[in-house]
């Protein structure tokens, strides 16, 4: 009963934060962008509310129990979505809306697909959190997809310079291969990459964020105005993953050096690109 009450309070907080974000950013959106505005605000609010629960591995805060490092990676992903969402709400454009809506749709669709198609037995369907997860993730996936389809960006945009395009392309390729390896083969042979070989669902959950980074890199390489929001997402996720890796090692566990180095490099690039005039 106590857990259910806390989950109800969390839902109320989610509604309140969504309302505040919509109210503060309403003047920046056109009437035709209302559907997209709602979807971005809700996804950003969900990330803001969920991040501290997941970072600190609060019990019953997610649909299934994750290993501590995976929980912190999930919290890092939420912080990246929150930072990118706030950037888009502060300065929206058709292209930026499509970037964020695409991120939300890809991330949540891949997670819901993994649960429903491959790992239905991992969720306790007698608990409210399982159904709340499915309703929220599925509903947001649908809302983001519909908003993206109904708000096409038909304007021509300026591409970044050749060097920046090359960097974004390199990261997009790296993270696409990384995501495919983890998602399609969650129990691979190289421990540095397959940290959750004994927990395929958690491995697939973690794989979805590299896939999202690959999408962000692909879109940013083609349009200069997407460089800053994509860079903020890279910087935020990479930084908090690095903190999680170091925290993991400080507890006497093996250092996840591959994640630390690759995502630390992505974070450094993101910081430089986000701060560039």
Secondary structure in CASP SS format (residue, H / E / C, confidence):
PFRMAT SS
TARGET T0000
AUTHOR 0000-0000-0000
METHOD secondary structure of the structure
MODEL  1
X C 1.00
X H 1.00
X H 1.00
X H 1.00
X H 1.00
X H 1.00
X H 1.00
X H 1.00
X H 1.00
X H 1.00
X H 1.00
X H 1.00
X H 1.00
X H 1.00
X H 1.00
X H 1.00
X H 1.00
X H 1.00
X H 1.00
X H 1.00
X H 1.00
X H 1.00
X H 1.00
X H 1.00
X H 1.00
X H 1.00
X H 1.00
X H 1.00
X C 1.00
X C 1.00
X H 1.00
X H 1.00
X H 1.00
X H 1.00
X H 1.00
X H 1.00
X H 1.00
X H 1.00
X H 1.00
X H 1.00
X H 1.00
X H 1.00
X H 1.00
X H 1.00
X H 1.00
X H 1.00
X H 1.00
X H 1.00
X H 1.00
X H 1.00
X H 1.00
X H 1.00
X H 1.00
X H 1.00
X H 1.00
X C 1.00
X C 1.00
X C 1.00
X C 1.00
X C 1.00
X C 1.00
X C 1.00
X C 1.00
X C 1.00
X C 1.00
X C 1.00
X C 1.00
X H 1.00
X H 1.00
X H 1.00
X H 1.00
X H 1.00
X H 1.00
X H 1.00
X H 1.00
X H 1.00
X H 1.00
X H 1.00
X H 1.00
X H 1.00
X H 1.00
X H 1.00
X H 1.00
X H 1.00
X H 1.00
X H 1.00
X H 1.00
X H 1.00
X H 1.00
X H 1.00
X C 1.00
X C 1.00
X C 1.00
X H 1.00
X H 1.00
X H 1.00
X H 1.00
X H 1.00
X H 1.00
X H 1.00
X H 1.00
X H 1.00
X H 1.00
X H 1.00
X H 1.00
X H 1.00
X H 1.00
X H 1.00
X H 1.00
X H 1.00
X H 1.00
X H 1.00
X H 1.00
X H 1.00
X H 1.00
X H 1.00
X H 1.00
X H 1.00
X C 1.00
X H 1.00
X H 1.00
X H 1.00
X C 1.00
X C 1.00
X C 1.00
X C 1.00
X C 1.00
X H 1.00
X H 1.00
X H 1.00
X H 1.00
X H 1.00
X H 1.00
X H 1.00
X H 1.00
X H 1.00
X H 1.00
X H 1.00
X H 1.00
X H 1.00
X H 1.00
X H 1.00
X H 1.00
X H 1.00
X H 1.00
X H 1.00
X H 1.00
X H 1.00
X H 1.00
X H 1.00
X C 1.00
X C 1.00
X C 1.00
X C 1.00
X C 1.00
X C 1.00
X C 1.00
X C 1.00
X C 1.00
X C 1.00
X C 1.00
X H 1.00
X H 1.00
X H 1.00
X H 1.00
X H 1.00
X H 1.00
X H 1.00
X H 1.00
X H 1.00
X H 1.00
X H 1.00
X H 1.00
X H 1.00
X H 1.00
X H 1.00
X H 1.00
X H 1.00
X H 1.00
X H 1.00
X H 1.00
X H 1.00
X H 1.00
X H 1.00
X C 1.00
X C 1.00
X C 1.00
X C 1.00
X C 1.00
X C 1.00
X C 1.00
X C 1.00
X C 1.00
X C 1.00
X C 1.00
X C 1.00
X C 1.00
X C 1.00
X C 1.00
X H 1.00
X H 1.00
X H 1.00
X H 1.00
X H 1.00
X H 1.00
X H 1.00
X H 1.00
X H 1.00
X H 1.00
X H 1.00
X H 1.00
X H 1.00
X H 1.00
X H 1.00
X H 1.00
X H 1.00
X H 1.00
X H 1.00
X H 1.00
X H 1.00
X H 1.00
X H 1.00
X C 1.00
X H 1.00
X H 1.00
X H 1.00
X H 1.00
X H 1.00
X H 1.00
X H 1.00
X H 1.00
X H 1.00
X H 1.00
X H 1.00
X H 1.00
X H 1.00
X H 1.00
X H 1.00
X H 1.00
X H 1.00
X H 1.00
X H 1.00
X H 1.00
X H 1.00
X H 1.00
X H 1.00
X H 1.00
X H 1.00
X H 1.00
X H 1.00
X C 1.00
X C 1.00
X C 1.00
X C 1.00
X C 1.00
X C 1.00
X H 1.00
X H 1.00
X H 1.00
X H 1.00
X H 1.00
X H 1.00
X H 1.00
X H 1.00
X H 1.00
X H 1.00
X H 1.00
X H 1.00
X H 1.00
X H 1.00
X H 1.00
X H 1.00
X H 1.00
X H 1.00
X H 1.00
X C 1.00
X C 1.00
END
